[in-house]
Amino acid sequence: MSAAELDQAVRLLVGQVGHWQQPRWAAVATTGNVPRADLVHRLVQEVANLAADAEGQPRRVVPRLDNDLALPDQLRVVAADLMAVGADDEVLARAAAEVTATRGVL
Protein backbone atom coordinates (compact mmCIF):
# COMPACT_ATOMS: atom_id res chain seq x y z
CA MET A 1 0.00 0.00 0.00
CA SER A 2 1.58 3.23 -1.05
CA ALA A 3 1.18 6.69 0.36
CA ALA A 4 -0.70 7.57 -2.84
CA GLU A 5 -3.29 4.88 -2.09
CA LEU A 6 -3.79 6.13 1.46
CA ASP A 7 -4.08 9.66 0.11
CA GLN A 8 -6.75 8.47 -2.34
CA ALA A 9 -8.74 6.76 0.44
CA VAL A 10 -8.61 9.94 2.52
CA ARG A 11 -9.67 12.09 -0.45
CA LEU A 12 -12.66 9.79 -1.07
CA LEU A 13 -13.80 9.99 2.54
CA VAL A 14 -13.31 13.76 2.69
CA GLY A 15 -15.22 14.10 -0.56
CA GLN A 16 -18.07 12.13 0.98
CA VAL A 17 -18.30 14.10 4.22
CA GLY A 18 -16.61 17.43 3.56
CA HIS A 19 -19.87 19.23 2.76
CA TRP A 20 -21.83 17.88 5.73
CA GLN A 21 -23.42 20.27 8.19
CA GLN A 22 -23.81 19.58 11.91
CA PRO A 23 -27.07 17.55 11.71
CA ARG A 24 -25.44 14.98 9.39
CA TRP A 25 -22.43 14.68 11.69
CA ALA A 26 -24.74 14.12 14.67
CA ALA A 27 -26.78 11.42 12.89
CA VAL A 28 -26.16 7.83 13.86
CA ALA A 29 -23.97 5.84 11.48
CA THR A 30 -25.42 2.97 9.47
CA THR A 31 -24.09 0.40 11.92
CA GLY A 32 -24.19 0.67 15.66
CA ASN A 33 -25.45 3.38 17.91
CA VAL A 34 -22.70 5.96 17.41
CA PRO A 35 -22.87 9.40 15.81
CA ARG A 36 -20.93 9.76 12.58
CA ALA A 37 -18.70 12.41 14.12
CA ASP A 38 -17.58 9.99 16.81
CA LEU A 39 -16.63 7.41 14.19
CA VAL A 40 -14.57 9.88 12.21
CA HIS A 41 -12.87 11.22 15.33
CA ARG A 42 -11.99 7.66 16.31
CA LEU A 43 -10.49 7.22 12.83
CA VAL A 44 -8.49 10.43 13.22
CA GLN A 45 -7.14 9.17 16.55
CA GLU A 46 -6.23 5.77 15.07
CA VAL A 47 -4.31 7.33 12.17
CA ALA A 48 -2.56 9.69 14.61
CA ASN A 49 -1.60 6.67 16.73
CA LEU A 50 -0.17 4.90 13.69
CA ALA A 51 1.90 7.99 12.85
CA ALA A 52 3.22 8.28 16.40
CA ASP A 53 4.14 4.58 16.46
CA ALA A 54 5.86 4.79 13.07
CA GLU A 55 7.87 7.79 14.23
CA GLY A 56 8.73 6.20 17.58
CA GLN A 57 6.96 8.97 19.47
CA PRO A 58 4.45 8.70 22.31
CA ARG A 59 0.81 8.61 21.34
CA ARG A 60 -1.10 11.82 21.99
CA VAL A 61 -4.81 12.43 22.28
CA VAL A 62 -6.23 14.24 19.26
CA PRO A 63 -8.50 16.96 20.62
CA ARG A 64 -12.18 16.70 19.90
CA LEU A 65 -12.98 20.16 18.62
CA ASP A 66 -16.31 21.83 19.34
CA ASN A 67 -17.14 22.00 15.64
CA ASP A 68 -17.44 18.62 13.89
CA LEU A 69 -16.99 20.34 10.54
CA ALA A 70 -13.23 20.35 11.33
CA LEU A 71 -13.04 16.55 11.28
CA PRO A 72 -12.18 16.24 7.57
CA ASP A 73 -9.29 18.67 8.06
CA GLN A 74 -8.09 16.77 11.11
CA LEU A 75 -8.10 13.57 9.08
CA ARG A 76 -6.10 15.20 6.29
CA VAL A 77 -3.50 16.43 8.79
CA VAL A 78 -2.96 13.13 10.59
CA ALA A 79 -2.86 11.21 7.29
CA ALA A 80 -0.26 13.65 5.96
CA ASP A 81 1.73 13.17 9.18
CA LEU A 82 1.63 9.39 8.72
CA MET A 83 2.84 9.64 5.14
CA ALA A 84 5.55 12.16 6.08
CA VAL A 85 7.15 9.88 8.68
CA GLY A 86 7.81 7.27 6.01
CA ALA A 87 5.60 4.54 7.48
CA ASP A 88 6.08 1.12 5.93
CA ASP A 89 3.59 -0.46 3.54
CA GLU A 90 1.91 -2.53 6.27
CA VAL A 91 1.13 0.56 8.33
CA LEU A 92 -0.10 2.48 5.29
CA ALA A 93 -2.32 -0.48 4.36
CA ARG A 94 -3.78 -0.60 7.86
CA ALA A 95 -4.51 3.13 7.77
CA ALA A 96 -6.09 2.90 4.33
CA ALA A 97 -8.23 -0.03 5.47
CA GLU A 98 -9.43 1.94 8.50
CA VAL A 99 -10.32 4.92 6.31
CA THR A 100 -12.16 2.72 3.82
CA ALA A 101 -14.03 0.84 6.56
CA THR A 102 -15.13 4.07 8.21
CA ARG A 103 -16.25 5.46 4.87
CA GLY A 104 -18.37 2.35 4.37
CA VAL A 105 -20.35 2.78 7.58
CA LEU A 106 -20.97 6.49 7.27
All heavy atoms as an XYZ file, in Angstrom:
792
protein
N       0.864     -1.175      0.000
C       0.000      0.000      0.000
C       0.901      1.224      0.000
O       1.731      1.390      0.859
C      -0.895     -0.024      1.237
C      -1.858      1.109      1.353
S      -3.180      1.205      0.160
C      -3.984     -0.355      0.338
N       0.740      2.047     -0.945
C       1.581      3.230     -1.050
C       0.912      4.433     -0.381
O      -0.294      4.434     -0.110
C       1.844      3.548     -2.512
O       0.666      4.026     -3.132
N       1.716      5.451     -0.185
C       1.179      6.694      0.358
C       0.106      7.260     -0.573
O      -0.881      7.837     -0.113
C       2.304      7.687      0.567
N       0.286      7.076     -1.880
C      -0.702      7.573     -2.839
C      -2.053      6.884     -2.641
O      -3.109      7.523     -2.775
C      -0.208      7.364     -4.261
N      -2.040      5.604     -2.317
C      -3.294      4.883     -2.095
C      -3.979      5.336     -0.805
O      -5.206      5.462     -0.763
C      -3.040      3.384     -2.095
C      -2.655      2.875     -3.481
C      -2.099      1.471     -3.468
O      -1.255      1.166     -2.604
O      -2.526      0.688     -4.341
N      -3.204      5.595      0.228
C      -3.787      6.133      1.457
C      -4.362      7.517      1.184
O      -5.474      7.831      1.607
C      -2.749      6.199      2.578
C      -3.207      6.916      3.857
C      -4.460      6.274      4.449
C      -2.073      6.952      4.875
N      -3.612      8.320      0.462
C      -4.081      9.656      0.106
C      -5.401      9.581     -0.656
O      -6.326     10.357     -0.392
C      -3.019     10.381     -0.712
C      -3.423     11.799     -1.027
O      -3.666     12.581     -0.083
O      -3.502     12.137     -2.226
N      -5.513      8.644     -1.576
C      -6.746      8.471     -2.345
C      -7.914      8.086     -1.433
O      -9.022      8.616     -1.571
C      -6.562      7.415     -3.441
C      -7.820      7.073     -4.208
C      -8.364      8.214     -5.047
O      -7.682      9.208     -5.302
N      -9.588      8.085     -5.483
N      -7.675      7.174     -0.492
C      -8.739      6.757      0.439
C      -9.206      7.945      1.279
O     -10.407      8.130      1.489
C      -8.240      5.624      1.332
N      -8.249      8.759      1.731
C      -8.612      9.940      2.523
C      -9.391     10.931      1.666
O     -10.406     11.473      2.103
C      -7.347     10.592      3.131
C      -7.665     11.957      3.737
C      -6.733      9.672      4.178
N      -8.955     11.159      0.427
C      -9.671     12.088     -0.451
C     -11.105     11.612     -0.699
O     -12.032     12.429     -0.749
C      -8.921     12.287     -1.755
C      -7.773     13.287     -1.600
C      -7.139     13.697     -2.904
N      -6.231     12.632     -3.340
C      -6.268     12.037     -4.521
N      -7.160     12.372     -5.414
N      -5.412     11.096     -4.827
N     -11.305     10.315     -0.862
C     -12.659      9.794     -1.073
C     -13.541     10.034      0.147
O     -14.702     10.440      0.019
C     -12.620      8.302     -1.408
C     -12.102      7.950     -2.798
C     -11.892      6.441     -2.921
C     -13.055      8.449     -3.867
N     -13.007      9.780      1.331
C     -13.799      9.989      2.538
C     -14.097     11.479      2.724
O     -15.238     11.855      3.011
C     -13.082      9.437      3.775
C     -13.954      9.428      5.028
C     -13.694      8.193      5.846
C     -13.734     10.658      5.857
N     -13.098     12.318      2.547
C     -13.313     13.762      2.692
C     -14.313     14.261      1.658
O     -15.174     15.098      1.965
C     -11.976     14.522      2.612
C     -12.193     16.023      2.489
C     -11.119     14.209      3.841
N     -14.245     13.729      0.460
C     -15.219     14.104     -0.560
C     -16.639     13.705     -0.187
O     -17.603     14.382     -0.539
N     -16.753     12.617      0.548
C     -18.069     12.129      0.978
C     -18.642     12.982      2.100
O     -19.846     13.227      2.134
C     -17.947     10.673      1.450
C     -19.217     10.068      1.988
C     -19.030      8.613      2.411
O     -18.102      7.942      1.975
N     -19.894      8.147      3.271
N     -17.796     13.434      3.021
C     -18.299     14.102      4.224
C     -17.954     15.576      4.321
O     -18.458     16.274      5.200
C     -17.788     13.389      5.502
C     -18.181     11.924      5.495
C     -16.280     13.556      5.666
N     -17.107     16.071      3.447
C     -16.606     17.435      3.564
C     -17.666     18.516      3.488
O     -17.473     19.613      3.993
N     -18.795     18.237      2.900
C     -19.868     19.228      2.763
C     -20.949     19.090      3.836
O     -21.893     19.866      3.863
C     -20.514     19.096      1.379
C     -21.173     17.767      1.178
N     -20.462     16.628      0.875
C     -22.468     17.404      1.265
C     -21.308     15.620      0.773
N     -22.525     16.057      1.004
N     -20.806     18.101      4.712
C     -21.828     17.878      5.730
C     -21.931     19.050      6.691
O     -20.940     19.669      7.055
C     -21.521     16.622      6.530
C     -21.763     15.338      5.815
C     -22.182     15.167      4.529
C     -21.560     14.030      6.340
N     -22.263     13.839      4.232
C     -21.895     13.108      5.327
C     -21.141     13.547      7.554
C     -21.819     11.744      5.503
C     -21.059     12.184      7.752
C     -21.413     11.283      6.727
N     -23.155     19.307      7.133
C     -23.419     20.265      8.191
C     -23.630     19.490      9.496
O     -23.708     18.269      9.493
C     -24.643     21.112      7.842
C     -24.439     21.978      6.601
C     -23.304     22.959      6.771
O     -23.178     23.619      7.798
N     -22.437     23.051      5.755
N     -23.756     20.198     10.586
C     -23.808     19.575     11.905
C     -24.864     18.462     12.050
O     -24.566     17.429     12.641
C     -24.001     20.638     12.986
C     -23.778     20.133     14.389
C     -22.393     19.550     14.598
O     -21.395     20.115     14.183
N     -22.322     18.395     15.221
N     -26.085     18.624     11.533
C     -27.068     17.549     11.708
C     -26.611     16.201     11.111
O     -26.882     15.149     11.682
C     -28.314     18.064     10.999
C     -28.184     19.550     11.060
C     -26.705     19.817     10.927
N     -25.916     16.235      9.990
C     -25.435     14.977      9.390
C     -24.328     14.368     10.224
O     -24.211     13.150     10.305
C     -24.966     15.212      7.958
C     -26.172     15.414      7.033
C     -25.792     15.429      5.611
N     -25.649     14.082      5.077
C     -25.360     13.838      3.815
N     -25.180     14.837      2.966
N     -25.248     12.611      3.388
N     -23.480     15.201     10.816
C     -22.434     14.676     11.692
C     -23.034     14.046     12.947
O     -22.512     13.062     13.463
C     -21.461     15.791     12.085
C     -20.503     16.136     11.012
C     -20.487     17.281     10.270
C     -19.431     15.335     10.529
N     -19.468     17.233      9.364
C     -18.793     16.051      9.501
C     -18.931     14.075     10.865
C     -17.692     15.566      8.817
C     -17.828     13.582     10.176
C     -17.226     14.313      9.168
N     -24.121     14.615     13.437
C     -24.736     14.120     14.670
C     -25.579     12.869     14.437
O     -25.875     12.133     15.385
C     -25.605     15.217     15.285
N     -25.956     12.595     13.196
C     -26.777     11.422     12.893
C     -26.014     10.143     13.205
O     -24.783     10.082     13.119
C     -27.197     11.442     11.429
N     -26.750      9.131     13.544
C     -26.157      7.830     13.859
C     -25.688      7.158     12.569
O     -26.369      7.206     11.544
C     -27.178      6.948     14.609
C     -26.650      5.538     14.826
C     -27.544      7.597     15.941
N     -24.529      6.538     12.640
C     -23.970      5.836     11.483
C     -24.834      4.639     11.125
O     -25.693      4.208     11.907
C     -22.551      5.396     11.790
N     -24.584      4.063      9.951
C     -25.424      2.969      9.470
C     -25.318      1.719     10.325
O     -26.234      0.902     10.324
C     -25.074      2.604      8.015
O     -23.701      2.237      7.952
C     -25.346      3.771      7.083
N     -24.219      1.545     11.013
C     -24.090      0.401     11.924
C     -23.824      0.917     13.323
O     -23.110      1.894     13.515
C     -22.940     -0.533     11.515
O     -21.714      0.206     11.545
C     -23.161     -1.109     10.128
N     -24.425      0.298     14.277
C     -24.187      0.675     15.662
C     -25.057      1.807     16.121
O     -26.040      2.185     15.493
N     -24.666      2.352     17.250
C     -25.446      3.382     17.906
C     -24.551      4.585     18.201
O     -24.601      5.150     19.274
C     -26.035      2.806     19.194
C     -27.122      3.674     19.768
O     -27.646      4.540     19.094
N     -27.440      3.443     21.024
N     -23.722      4.940     17.214
C     -22.703      5.961     17.415
C     -22.878      7.063     16.371
O     -23.066      6.765     15.189
C     -21.290      5.335     17.289
C     -20.208      6.368     17.469
C     -21.123      4.197     18.274
N     -22.800      8.321     16.796
C     -22.870      9.404     15.810
C     -21.701      9.324     14.819
O     -20.601      8.882     15.158
C     -22.757     10.674     16.664
C     -23.157     10.264     18.034
C     -22.742      8.833     18.167
N     -21.954      9.778     13.626
C     -20.933      9.756     12.579
C     -19.679     10.505     13.005
O     -18.555     10.087     12.708
C     -21.492     10.362     11.309
C     -22.578      9.547     10.665
C     -23.261     10.358      9.591
N     -24.146      9.533      8.776
C     -25.069     10.034      7.997
N     -25.228     11.343      7.911
N     -25.829      9.235      7.282
N     -19.855     11.622     13.682
C     -18.702     12.414     14.116
C     -17.796     11.610     15.042
O     -16.569     11.710     14.963
C     -19.168     13.692     14.805
N     -18.390     10.814     15.909
C     -17.583      9.987     16.812
C     -16.768      8.960     16.037
O     -15.612      8.690     16.379
C     -18.466      9.269     17.831
C     -19.054     10.205     18.870
O     -18.664     11.403     18.914
O     -19.927      9.756     19.642
N     -17.361      8.381     15.009
C     -16.632      7.406     14.194
C     -15.448      8.052     13.477
O     -14.355      7.479     13.430
C     -17.557      6.765     13.164
C     -18.551      5.750     13.684
C     -19.424      5.246     12.537
C     -17.834      4.581     14.333
N     -15.658      9.225     12.937
C     -14.566      9.883     12.211
C     -13.490     10.352     13.189
O     -12.300     10.223     12.904
C     -15.092     11.034     11.333
C     -13.950     11.792     10.682
C     -16.029     10.477     10.265
N     -13.887     10.829     14.341
C     -12.872     11.221     15.332
C     -12.069     10.001     15.779
O     -10.842     10.094     15.947
C     -13.488     11.923     16.537
C     -12.438     12.408     17.484
N     -12.061     11.709     18.592
C     -11.644     13.514     17.435
C     -11.098     12.360     19.205
N     -10.820     13.455     18.524
N     -12.722      8.886     15.954
C     -11.994      7.659     16.307
C     -10.995      7.299     15.204
O      -9.869      6.892     15.481
C     -12.968      6.506     16.548
C     -12.257      5.248     17.076
C     -13.210      4.124     17.317
N     -13.563      3.570     16.019
C     -14.662      2.923     15.747
N     -15.572      2.729     16.668
N     -14.891      2.456     14.537
N     -11.391      7.461     13.946
C     -10.494      7.218     12.825
C      -9.299      8.172     12.877
O      -8.155      7.756     12.689
C     -11.244      7.381     11.504
C     -10.387      7.352     10.238
C      -9.729      5.983     10.057
C     -11.230      7.722      9.023
N      -9.556      9.445     13.115
C      -8.487     10.433     13.218
C      -7.502     10.014     14.308
O      -6.283     10.051     14.109
C      -9.065     11.841     13.489
C      -7.977     12.831     13.887
C      -9.841     12.348     12.278
N      -8.014      9.590     15.444
C      -7.142      9.166     16.548
C      -6.325      7.940     16.163
O      -5.138      7.859     16.464
C      -7.975      8.878     17.803
C      -7.127      8.523     19.007
C      -6.250      9.675     19.464
O      -6.761     10.727     19.828
N      -4.940      9.488     19.454
N      -6.936      6.988     15.485
C      -6.225      5.774     15.068
C      -5.097      6.098     14.096
O      -3.980      5.580     14.229
C      -7.191      4.771     14.441
C      -6.535      3.499     13.969
C      -5.840      2.692     15.060
O      -6.229      2.800     16.244
O      -4.886      1.953     14.739
N      -5.353      6.952     13.129
C      -4.312      7.330     12.174
C      -3.200      8.094     12.888
O      -2.018      7.884     12.618
C      -4.898      8.120     10.990
C      -3.797      8.616     10.061
C      -5.900      7.263     10.209
N      -3.566      8.965     13.823
C      -2.556      9.688     14.606
C      -1.709      8.715     15.419
O      -0.487      8.880     15.533
C      -3.229     10.707     15.518
N      -2.340      7.685     15.978
C      -1.597      6.671     16.733
C      -0.614      5.926     15.833
O       0.524      5.649     16.229
C      -2.554      5.671     17.386
C      -3.344      6.267     18.526
O      -3.032      7.345     19.030
N      -4.394      5.587     18.926
N      -1.051      5.585     14.634
C      -0.167      4.901     13.689
C       1.039      5.777     13.341
O       2.171      5.286     13.244
C      -0.932      4.514     12.426
C      -1.974      3.412     12.574
C      -2.795      3.276     11.295
C      -1.329      2.087     12.943
N       0.801      7.073     13.158
C       1.899      7.995     12.845
C       2.878      8.096     14.013
O       4.095      8.063     13.813
C       1.351      9.369     12.477
N       2.352      8.199     15.218
C       3.221      8.277     16.397
C       4.050      7.009     16.537
O       5.264      7.068     16.799
C       2.385      8.518     17.654
N       3.412      5.854     16.357
C       4.138      4.582     16.461
C       5.226      4.480     15.397
O       6.342      4.052     15.679
C       3.175      3.403     16.326
C       2.195      3.285     17.487
O       2.376      3.972     18.515
O       1.224      2.519     17.338
N       4.898      4.876     14.175
C       5.862      4.793     13.075
C       7.052      5.719     13.302
O       8.171      5.419     12.872
C       5.179      5.120     11.745
N       6.810      6.813     13.973
C       7.868      7.786     14.231
C       8.627      7.483     15.524
O       9.628      8.114     15.823
C       7.262      9.186     14.284
C       8.262     10.292     14.193
C       7.617     11.659     14.082
O       6.406     11.790     14.305
O       8.343     12.606     13.768
N       8.110      6.519     16.303
C       8.735      6.202     17.575
C       8.470      7.246     18.642
O       9.248      7.417     19.575
N       7.352      7.925     18.527
C       6.962      8.966     19.470
C       5.803      8.473     20.331
O       5.082      7.543     19.947
C       6.520     10.226     18.714
C       7.619     10.874     17.913
C       8.697     11.452     18.811
O       8.419     12.025     19.855
N       9.941     11.269     18.389
N       5.600      9.098     21.492
C       4.451      8.704     22.314
C       3.141      9.087     21.631
O       3.083     10.085     20.899
C       4.642      9.492     23.612
C       5.579     10.597     23.272
C       6.404     10.142     22.113
N       2.134      8.291     21.874
C       0.810      8.614     21.345
C       0.239      9.796     22.110
O       0.447      9.924     23.314
C      -0.132      7.421     21.487
C       0.245      6.278     20.588
C      -0.690      5.112     20.765
N      -0.418      4.089     19.772
C      -1.183      3.022     19.604
N      -2.256      2.842     20.347
N      -0.864      2.142     18.676
N      -0.467     10.652     21.388
C      -1.102     11.820     21.991
C      -2.584     11.824     21.629
O      -2.962     11.395     20.546
C      -0.449     13.101     21.470
C       1.001     13.222     21.884
C       1.621     14.489     21.307
N       3.032     14.545     21.604
C       3.989     14.074     20.807
N       3.678     13.514     19.660
N       5.254     14.168     21.146
N      -3.376     12.339     22.527
C      -4.813     12.428     22.281
C      -5.074     13.551     21.288
O      -4.604     14.676     21.468
C      -5.583     12.681     23.592
C      -7.060     12.899     23.313
C      -5.373     11.528     24.557
N      -5.807     13.224     20.225
C      -6.225     14.242     19.260
C      -7.432     14.950     19.863
O      -8.412     14.300     20.230
C      -6.594     13.612     17.902
C      -7.117     14.672     16.943
C      -5.407     12.873     17.307
N      -7.379     16.259     19.985
C      -8.501     16.961     20.624
C      -9.779     16.830     19.809
O      -9.750     16.828     18.588
C      -8.042     18.421     20.677
C      -6.962     18.530     19.667
C      -6.345     17.176     19.527
N     -10.855     16.695     20.529
C     -12.177     16.698     19.895
C     -12.645     18.138     19.887
O     -12.976     18.700     20.924
C     -13.137     15.784     20.659
C     -14.535     15.727     20.080
C     -14.495     15.074     18.692
N     -15.774     15.159     18.049
C     -16.723     14.251     18.127
N     -16.535     13.145     18.821
N     -17.864     14.419     17.499
N     -12.611     18.754     18.735
C     -12.977     20.158     18.619
C     -14.485     20.336     18.770
O     -15.263     19.412     18.541
C     -12.496     20.704     17.278
C     -10.987     20.566     17.046
C     -10.615     21.047     15.648
C     -10.192     21.295     18.104
N     -14.884     21.545     19.137
C     -16.312     21.828     19.337
C     -17.102     21.723     18.042
O     -18.283     21.396     18.062
C     -16.502     23.235     19.913
C     -16.007     23.347     21.340
O     -15.943     22.315     22.030
O     -15.674     24.467     21.767
N     -16.458     21.994     16.918
C     -17.145     22.000     15.638
C     -16.756     20.753     14.835
O     -15.612     20.622     14.399
C     -16.771     23.270     14.875
C     -17.598     23.461     13.644
O     -18.223     22.538     13.133
N     -17.607     24.680     13.132
N     -17.701     19.862     14.626
C     -17.438     18.620     13.893
C     -17.049     18.863     12.432
O     -16.467     17.991     11.794
C     -18.659     17.696     13.942
C     -18.929     17.175     15.338
O     -17.974     17.043     16.124
O     -20.101     16.886     15.640
N     -17.353     20.041     11.920
C     -16.993     20.345     10.537
C     -15.475     20.364     10.329
O     -14.989     20.305      9.200
C     -17.596     21.679     10.094
C     -19.056     21.626      9.643
C     -20.009     21.207     10.732
C     -19.468     22.963      9.077
N     -14.701     20.378     11.409
C     -13.232     20.350     11.331
C     -12.688     18.938     11.174
O     -11.497     18.774     10.885
C     -12.642     20.997     12.572
N     -13.517     17.931     11.336
C     -13.038     16.547     11.281
C     -12.355     16.172      9.965
O     -11.308     15.518      9.987
C     -14.176     15.573     11.611
C     -14.566     15.534     13.089
C     -15.905     14.825     13.262
C     -13.481     14.870     13.916
N     -12.894     16.565      8.800
C     -12.176     16.237      7.565
C     -10.765     16.830      7.528
O      -9.825     16.173      7.076
C     -13.068     16.823      6.461
C     -14.438     16.856      7.058
C     -14.208     17.168      8.506
N     -10.614     18.053      8.030
C      -9.290     18.667      8.060
C      -8.368     17.936      9.030
O      -7.181     17.744      8.744
C      -9.379     20.145      8.437
C     -10.016     20.982      7.346
O      -9.884     20.614      6.156
O     -10.641     22.007      7.668
N      -8.902     17.533     10.170
C      -8.085     16.770     11.113
C      -7.614     15.462     10.479
O      -6.456     15.071     10.659
C      -8.867     16.469     12.399
C      -8.993     17.643     13.324
C      -9.655     17.247     14.629
O     -10.773     16.721     14.639
N      -8.976     17.505     15.729
N      -8.489     14.808      9.737
C      -8.099     13.565      9.076
C      -6.998     13.818      8.056
O      -6.026     13.070      7.984
C      -9.304     12.892      8.414
C      -8.995     11.606      7.662
C      -8.384     10.554      8.599
C     -10.224     11.069      6.983
N      -7.141     14.864      7.279
C      -6.097     15.202      6.295
C      -4.752     15.411      6.975
O      -3.717     14.950      6.484
C      -6.479     16.476      5.533
C      -7.513     16.299      4.477
C      -7.648     17.620      3.705
N      -8.814     17.645      2.886
C      -9.873     18.430      3.084
N      -9.904     19.289      4.072
N     -10.901     18.383      2.269
N      -4.753     16.112      8.091
C      -3.503     16.427      8.790
C      -2.839     15.167      9.327
O      -1.640     14.956      9.119
C      -3.752     17.453      9.919
C      -2.535     17.580     10.832
C      -4.118     18.799      9.332
N      -3.595     14.315     10.005
C      -2.957     13.126     10.589
C      -2.524     12.142      9.509
O      -1.495     11.467      9.653
C      -3.829     12.450     11.672
C      -4.045     13.378     12.863
C      -5.155     11.956     11.121
N      -3.273     12.071      8.406
C      -2.864     11.206      7.292
C      -1.582     11.740      6.664
O      -0.670     10.974      6.332
C      -3.981     11.097      6.252
N      -1.484     13.052      6.502
C      -0.258     13.649      5.965
C       0.918     13.397      6.902
O       2.033     13.107      6.450
C      -0.454     15.150      5.740
N       0.675     13.467      8.204
C       1.727     13.166      9.181
C       2.207     11.721      9.023
O       3.407     11.460      9.042
C       1.234     13.368     10.613
C       1.057     14.832     10.988
O       1.541     15.717     10.249
O       0.418     15.079     12.037
N       1.269     10.806      8.869
C       1.629      9.394      8.717
C       2.466      9.179      7.465
O       3.474      8.473      7.486
C       0.369      8.525      8.681
C       0.578      7.030      8.464
C       1.450      6.428      9.564
C      -0.754      6.308      8.380
N       2.078      9.797      6.382
C       2.837      9.638      5.142
C       4.201     10.320      5.234
O       5.186      9.822      4.682
C       2.020     10.174      3.961
C       0.802      9.301      3.652
S      -0.168      9.871      2.257
C      -1.235     11.069      3.033
N       4.290     11.417      5.972
C       5.548     12.164      6.080
C       6.606     11.427      6.902
O       7.795     11.611      6.658
C       5.288     13.535      6.687
N       6.164     10.581      7.841
C       7.148      9.881      8.680
C       7.730      8.666      7.967
O       8.601      7.995      8.507
C       6.579      9.473     10.053
C       6.123     10.689     10.834
C       5.478      8.444      9.939
N       7.261      8.390      6.764
C       7.806      7.270      6.011
C       7.383      5.918      6.551
O       8.178      4.982      6.586
N       6.127      5.815      6.955
C       5.605      4.545      7.477
C       5.730      3.457      6.421
O       5.643      3.729      5.218
C       4.147      4.715      7.889
N       5.926      2.228      6.878
C       6.076      1.121      5.925
C       4.732      0.742      5.308
O       3.674      1.227      5.734
C       6.753     -0.078      6.575
C       5.953     -0.706      7.710
O       4.704     -0.708      7.665
O       6.578     -1.223      8.645
N       4.791     -0.100      4.302
C       3.589     -0.460      3.541
C       2.509     -1.095      4.407
O       1.316     -0.867      4.179
C       3.950     -1.401      2.393
C       4.680     -0.696      1.269
O       4.711      0.556      1.268
O       5.223     -1.389      0.390
N       2.901     -1.876      5.393
C       1.915     -2.530      6.269
C       1.117     -1.491      7.058
O      -0.103     -1.598      7.194
C       2.620     -3.494      7.219
C       1.674     -4.249      8.125
C       2.407     -5.203      9.044
O       3.444     -5.759      8.646
O       1.915     -5.399     10.169
N       1.792     -0.494      7.568
C       1.128      0.562      8.334
C       0.221      1.392      7.424
O      -0.914      1.709      7.789
C       2.171      1.448      9.044
C       1.518      2.649      9.703
C       2.943      0.633     10.068
N       0.717      1.726      6.243
C      -0.104      2.477      5.294
C      -1.345      1.687      4.890
O      -2.437      2.240      4.763
C       0.715      2.857      4.068
C       1.858      3.843      4.307
C       2.697      3.994      3.045
C       1.348      5.175      4.802
N      -1.178      0.382      4.709
C      -2.317     -0.476      4.357
C      -3.339     -0.508      5.485
O      -4.545     -0.458      5.239
C      -1.834     -1.881      4.041
N      -2.862     -0.577      6.713
C      -3.782     -0.597      7.864
C      -4.558      0.718      7.932
O      -5.773      0.723      8.156
C      -3.006     -0.833      9.147
C      -3.879     -0.856     10.360
C      -3.119     -1.250     11.594
N      -3.947     -1.033     12.758
C      -3.486     -0.975     13.981
N      -2.205     -1.172     14.206
N      -4.292     -0.751     14.981
N      -3.848      1.826      7.731
C      -4.514      3.130      7.771
C      -5.548      3.245      6.653
O      -6.675      3.699      6.879
C      -3.483      4.244      7.666
N      -5.164      2.833      5.458
C      -6.095      2.903      4.331
C      -7.317      2.023      4.575
O      -8.445      2.408      4.237
C      -5.400      2.507      3.036
N      -7.108      0.866      5.162
C      -8.229     -0.032      5.471
C      -9.163      0.601      6.498
O     -10.392      0.485      6.385
C      -7.705     -1.376      5.974
N      -8.602      1.258      7.491
C      -9.428      1.938      8.497
C     -10.252      3.061      7.861
O     -11.428      3.217      8.162
C      -8.546      2.508      9.613
C      -7.907      1.474     10.494
C      -8.880      0.836     11.459
O      -9.907      1.456     11.799
O      -8.603     -0.299     11.884
N      -9.610      3.820      6.984
C     -10.318      4.916      6.313
C     -11.455      4.355      5.454
O     -12.592      4.842      5.499
C      -9.342      5.751      5.443
C     -10.102      6.749      4.579
C      -8.324      6.465      6.331
N     -11.154      3.312      4.701
C     -12.165      2.719      3.822
C     -13.315      2.112      4.612
O     -14.490      2.273      4.252
C     -11.503      1.656      2.920
O     -10.469      2.301      2.147
C     -12.491      1.005      1.995
N     -12.985      1.436      5.713
C     -14.034      0.837      6.555
C     -14.937      1.917      7.163
O     -16.163      1.773      7.180
C     -13.405     -0.018      7.658
N     -14.333      2.985      7.620
C     -15.127      4.074      8.205
C     -16.024      4.696      7.151
O     -17.204      4.954      7.389
C     -14.203      5.145      8.822
O     -13.411      4.532      9.846
C     -15.000      6.287      9.408
N     -15.460      4.892      5.976
C     -16.252      5.457      4.871
C     -17.471      4.585      4.582
O     -18.557      5.076      4.277
C     -15.365      5.585      3.637
C     -16.042      6.245      2.480
C     -15.037      6.524      1.353
N     -15.757      7.000      0.202
C     -15.889      6.317     -0.917
N     -15.300      5.149     -1.085
N     -16.597      6.812     -1.913
N     -17.297      3.275      4.666
C     -18.373      2.348      4.365
C     -19.543      2.399      5.346
O     -20.663      2.093      4.968
N     -19.272      2.771      6.599
C     -20.354      2.783      7.582
C     -20.964      4.162      7.788
O     -21.920      4.305      8.543
C     -19.898      2.206      8.951
C     -19.490      0.775      8.818
C     -18.820      3.061      9.572
N     -20.399      5.144      7.114
C     -20.970      6.488      7.265
C     -22.217      6.633      6.408
O     -23.062      7.424      6.634
C     -19.940      7.558      6.878
C     -18.775      7.678      7.844
C     -17.762      8.676      7.304
C     -19.237      8.091      9.230
